[in-house]
């Protein structure tokens, strides 16, 4: 899955547009059957804009974007109904140059439903209830992740390629899949690459992406397991892990 289409949309519309993610992920197809997605038109609080909708595939998503993007250098976030939290980085105005964008991907399990966005203007609060049920909080002044209800998170102040997206989650009270970081494309879109599961106790297990994702001849991909299927598969592929479901 390439980020080229997303980069083009960002350059044309800016990250505050509610159409940004539609250009990136129409091909994301979830193995999950979900209820109709809640639609929330763009709402701004402080320096943050949030909105929620469905992709063409029917997969629900929430997007969190900074309102100010000087020089098109910024970091934004998207949460999907298949458990994915994507950290998107833009490194400047480089139309047609995939090296000017990157993605870091984390998946959280088990998936309980579609992500839900809360924009509380009176309280000045921005949060996302992720697909696994855990809450992600954002600083409304900067549109940056400020905390995870079920874990710890660190966010780099600088947007640069050297910090691999700038977001690290050293601890999480649940099963997490770190699909890694990639410049110019989705890291989980590389079949030969590895992603790493980590359980609530901190035990890890690296597996090939081709074992976790289904790939099409056009280069699109999606997570292949339901939660029940994943739990069974992990017992043999990663016997030391405790999936917790």
N, C-alpha and C positions, 0 to 999 in steps of 0.2 A: 504494500500500500504506500503510495508516494505522497509526499507533502506538497508537490508542485501545485496542485489545484488549490490547496489551501493558501499557499503563499500568494498565488495570483489574486485570490479573492481578498486577501488582506491588503494587498497593494491597491486594489481598485476601490474597496469599500471601507477599509479601516477596520480595526478590531472591535469597534463598538457596534458594528452592523450585525443585525440578527441573522444575516444570511451567511456569515463566515463559515460556520461548520457544515452547512449544507453543501458547500463546494468541496469539502474535504472527504466526507464519510458516507455518501449515499450507498456505497457498496458494503458497509458493515452490516452483516446479517447475523443476528443472535440466534443461538440454539434454544433460547428461552422463549416461551410464549408469554406475552405480557398483556396487561390491560391497556386500553387507550392511553396515550401519553397526555399529561397535563401540559397545556400551552400557556406560557407566561411571556407576554411581550416585553421587550427591553425596558428595564427599570434601572435607574441610576441612583446610587447613594454615595455621596462623597466623590471619590475618584474611581468608583467601581460600577460597572454595568453587568447585570445578570439577566439571563433569559432562559427559557425552557421550551422545548418543542420535540418533534419526532423527525428522524431521518426518513428518506424515501423508502428505506427498508422496513420502517415501522419501529426501529430501535429508538427508545427515548433517550434524551440527553439534556444536560444543563451546561451552560457556558458562562464562565466568569472572565471578564476582560477589563483591563485598565482603560480609563477614559482618555488618559494622556499617554501618547506614545512618541515622544520626541525622537526624530530620526528613524522611526520604526524599529527601535530597540526596546523590547518589552517581553514580558512573560505572561501567558494566560493559561487558563485551565478549562478542561472539559470533562464531564462525568457522563458515562454511558450506562444503559441498562444491562449490559453484559458484564458489569463489574469493573470496567476500565476507568481509571483516572489518568488522563493524558495531561502532561505538562508541556505546553508548546512555547518555544522560544523563537523570537525573531531578532536577528542580529544587525538589521539595517535595511536600507532601501536597495534591494538587489533583485529587481524584477527578472524572472527567468533563470535566476541562479539558485539552485536548490541548497547550496552550501550556506545560504543566509537564513535557513530555518532548521529547527531540530525538534525532536520529541523525546520525552522520557515517559515510560508507561508503567503503571502499577495496576494490578487487578486485585480485587478483594472478594473473598468468599466466606460463607455462602451468599448467594444473591437472593434478596428477599423481595425485590420489586424495582420499580423505576426510581431514578434519583429525583429528589425533591428540592426545589430552591425556595429559600426564605429570604425575602428582602424586607426588613423591618425598618421603615424610614423613621418612625418615631424613636426607636431605640438606637438607630444608627448601626444596625447589625446585618451582616450578610453571612449566610451559611447554606451548606448543601447537605441533605441527608443522602448519603451514598447508597448504592444499590444493595450493599450488605447491611445497611441499617445504621452504620456509624456516621457521626456528624463531622463535617469539615468546616472550620470557621475561617473567615477571611477578614483582613484588616480593610475596612471600607475606604480608607485614605489611599491605600496603595494597590488594592485588588490582589494582594498576596496572601497565600495560605498562612494562617497564624496559629492553627492548632488542629489536632485530631482528637476527637472524643475518646477514641480507643487506643491511642498510641502517641508517639513522639514524632515531631517533624522539625527539620531544620531547613531554612530557606536562605539561599545566598542573596546578598544585596545586589551583586553584579549579575548582569545578563551576559554571559560569555561561554564559549564552547568548552573551555577548560573545566567548568564545574558540572558537566554532564546534566544540564537542565536546571541545575541549581536547587533541586529539592531532594532531600534524603529522608527516609523513614526508617530509623534504626530500631524501632520497636512498634509492634502492633498486636492488639489482643484479638487475634483471629488469623485466618490463613491469608497470606498475601503472596502474589506472584510479581516479582520484579522482572519485567521484560527488557529492562536496560534502556540505553540511550543511543540515538542514532541521528546523525546530521542528514537532512534532506529526505528522510523517509521514516516510516513507522518501524521501530526496532523489532516488533513482533512479526513484521512482514518478511523477515529473512528466515526461510525454512531451516537452513543449516546452523543458524545461531542458537544460543542457549538462553533460557530464562530460568530464574531461580525462585522456587517456592520457599517460604519461611513460615513456620507455624508460630503459635503464641508463645511457645517456650524458647524460640530463637533457633530451632533446628532448621537446617536448610537442605535443599535437594535441587540440583541443576538438571534440567531436562532439555532435550532438543525441541525447538519450536515446531518442527514437523510433527511431533507427537501430540502437540496441544492445539494447533491451529489447522484449519482446512484452507487450502490455497487453490485458486482458480488459475486458468491459463492466462487470464488478463492481469494477474498480479494481485487481485483482491484476496483478502483473507478474513477469517472469523474464528472465534474460539469454538472448538468442536464439541465440548462436553456440556451436558446439563450438570447441576450440582451432584445429583445422585450418581451419574456416570463418573464424574471426576473423583468422588469419594472412593468408589470401587477401584478405579484405575490407580489411584495413589497408593493403595494398600500393597500393590505389587511393584509399582515403579519407584516409590519412595517409602519403604516400609518403616523407616525411623520417624517419619513425620506423624503428627497427630492433627489431622485435618479439622477435627472438632465438629464434624457434621456427618 
